[in-house]
């Protein structure tokens, strides 16, 4: 079993939980969600880290949420929290920040 196969149930759940844009509804429920999204996209576009590295951490965060017993609806509500935790992990791994920077 390869890495992708091992994570396929989690990926399927994550895909189902991705917030969708319904007419008149914002994608982001709070300004911080838009900021973390924009930060990750910008850092990838400027070559600070690879998208695949972020994706791996995001899958792991969603998987942890799933293991903790969250329903698909709860994962959807926590989706951008998973983005934030994945971004923090990538930033630390790439030595772009240290843990004390993130705790401020």
C-alpha positions as a Markdown table, in Angstrom:
| # | Residue | x | y | z |
|---|---|---|---|---|
| 1 | Unk | 0.0 | 0.0 | 0.0 |
| 2 | Unk | 1.5 | 3.3 | -1.0 |
| 3 | Unk | 1.2 | 6.7 | 0.8 |
| 4 | Unk | -1.8 | 7.9 | -1.2 |
| 5 | Unk | -3.7 | 4.6 | -0.8 |
| 6 | Unk | -3.1 | 4.8 | 3.0 |
| 7 | Unk | -4.6 | 8.3 | 3.2 |
| 8 | Unk | -7.4 | 7.8 | 0.6 |
| 9 | Unk | -10.3 | 7.6 | 3.1 |
| 10 | Unk | -9.1 | 10.7 | 4.9 |
| 11 | Unk | -8.6 | 12.5 | 1.6 |
| 12 | Unk | -12.1 | 11.5 | 0.5 |
| 13 | Unk | -13.5 | 12.9 | 3.8 |
| 14 | Unk | -11.5 | 16.1 | 3.5 |
| 15 | Unk | -12.7 | 16.7 | -0.1 |
| 16 | Unk | -16.3 | 16.3 | 1.1 |
| 17 | Unk | -15.6 | 18.8 | 3.9 |
| 18 | Unk | -14.1 | 21.5 | 1.7 |
| 19 | Unk | -16.2 | 24.6 | 2.1 |
| 20 | Unk | -18.2 | 25.4 | -1.0 |
| 21 | Unk | -19.3 | 28.8 | -2.2 |
| 22 | Unk | -23.0 | 29.0 | -2.4 |
| 23 | Unk | -24.5 | 32.0 | -4.1 |
| 24 | Unk | -24.2 | 34.9 | -1.6 |
| 25 | Unk | -22.2 | 32.9 | 0.9 |
| 26 | Unk | -18.6 | 33.7 | 1.7 |
| 27 | Unk | -16.0 | 31.0 | 1.4 |
| 28 | Unk | -14.3 | 32.2 | 4.6 |
| 29 | Unk | -16.2 | 32.3 | 7.8 |
| 30 | Unk | -13.8 | 34.7 | 9.4 |
| 31 | Unk | -11.0 | 37.1 | 8.3 |
| 32 | Unk | -8.3 | 35.0 | 9.8 |
| 33 | Unk | -9.3 | 32.1 | 7.5 |
| 34 | Unk | -8.8 | 34.3 | 4.4 |
| 35 | Unk | -5.4 | 35.4 | 5.8 |
| 36 | Unk | -4.1 | 31.9 | 6.4 |
| 37 | Unk | -5.2 | 30.8 | 3.0 |
| 38 | Unk | -3.6 | 33.8 | 1.3 |
| 39 | Unk | -0.4 | 33.4 | 3.4 |
| 40 | Unk | 0.0 | 29.7 | 2.3 |
| 41 | Unk | -0.7 | 30.5 | -1.3 |
| 42 | Unk | 1.8 | 33.4 | -1.3 |
| 43 | Unk | 4.5 | 31.4 | 0.4 |
| 44 | Unk | 4.1 | 28.6 | -2.2 |
| 45 | Unk | 4.1 | 31.1 | -5.1 |
| 46 | Unk | 7.3 | 32.7 | -3.8 |
| 47 | Unk | 9.1 | 29.4 | -3.4 |
| 48 | Unk | 9.3 | 29.4 | 0.4 |
| 49 | Unk | 8.0 | 25.8 | 0.4 |
| 50 | Unk | 6.4 | 23.3 | -1.9 |
| 51 | Unk | 2.6 | 22.9 | -2.2 |
| 52 | Unk | 3.0 | 19.1 | -1.8 |
| 53 | Unk | 4.7 | 19.7 | 1.6 |
| 54 | Unk | 1.8 | 21.7 | 2.8 |
| 55 | Unk | -0.7 | 19.2 | 1.4 |
| 56 | Unk | 0.9 | 16.4 | 3.4 |
| 57 | Unk | 0.6 | 18.3 | 6.6 |
| 58 | Unk | -3.0 | 19.3 | 5.8 |
| 59 | Unk | -3.9 | 15.7 | 5.2 |
| 60 | Unk | -2.3 | 14.7 | 8.5 |
| 61 | Unk | -4.2 | 17.4 | 10.3 |
| 62 | Unk | -7.5 | 16.4 | 8.8 |
| 63 | Unk | -6.7 | 12.8 | 9.6 |
| 64 | Unk | -6.0 | 13.7 | 13.3 |
| 65 | Unk | -9.4 | 15.4 | 13.3 |
| 66 | Unk | -11.0 | 12.3 | 11.8 |
| 67 | Unk | -9.3 | 10.0 | 14.3 |
| 68 | Unk | -10.5 | 12.2 | 17.1 |
| 69 | Unk | -14.0 | 11.2 | 16.1 |
| 70 | Unk | -15.1 | 14.3 | 14.3 |
| 71 | Unk | -18.0 | 14.0 | 11.8 |
| 72 | Unk | -17.8 | 15.3 | 8.3 |
| 73 | Unk | -19.7 | 18.4 | 9.4 |
| 74 | Unk | -17.3 | 19.0 | 12.3 |
| 75 | Unk | -14.4 | 18.6 | 10.0 |
| 76 | Unk | -15.9 | 21.2 | 7.6 |
| 77 | Unk | -16.2 | 23.6 | 10.6 |
| 78 | Unk | -12.6 | 22.9 | 11.6 |
| 79 | Unk | -11.2 | 22.9 | 8.0 |
| 80 | Unk | -9.4 | 26.2 | 8.2 |
| 81 | Unk | -8.1 | 25.3 | 11.7 |
| 82 | Unk | -6.4 | 22.3 | 10.0 |
| 83 | Unk | -5.0 | 24.8 | 7.4 |
| 84 | Unk | -3.6 | 26.9 | 10.2 |
| 85 | Unk | -2.0 | 24.0 | 12.0 |
| 86 | Unk | -0.6 | 22.6 | 8.7 |
| 87 | Unk | 0.8 | 26.0 | 7.8 |
| 88 | Unk | 2.4 | 26.3 | 11.2 |
| 89 | Unk | 4.1 | 22.9 | 10.9 |
| 90 | Unk | 5.5 | 23.7 | 7.4 |
| 91 | Unk | 6.7 | 27.1 | 8.5 |
| 92 | Unk | 8.5 | 25.5 | 11.5 |
| 93 | Unk | 9.9 | 22.6 | 9.4 |
| 94 | Unk | 11.3 | 25.1 | 6.8 |
| 95 | Unk | 12.8 | 27.2 | 9.6 |
| 96 | Unk | 10.8 | 30.2 | 8.5 |
| 97 | Unk | 9.5 | 30.7 | 12.1 |
| 98 | Unk | 10.3 | 29.2 | 15.5 |
| 99 | Unk | 7.6 | 27.9 | 17.8 |
| 100 | Unk | 7.8 | 30.9 | 20.1 |
| 101 | Unk | 6.9 | 33.1 | 17.1 |
| 102 | Unk | 3.7 | 31.1 | 16.6 |
| 103 | Unk | 2.6 | 31.3 | 20.2 |
| 104 | Unk | 2.4 | 35.1 | 20.4 |
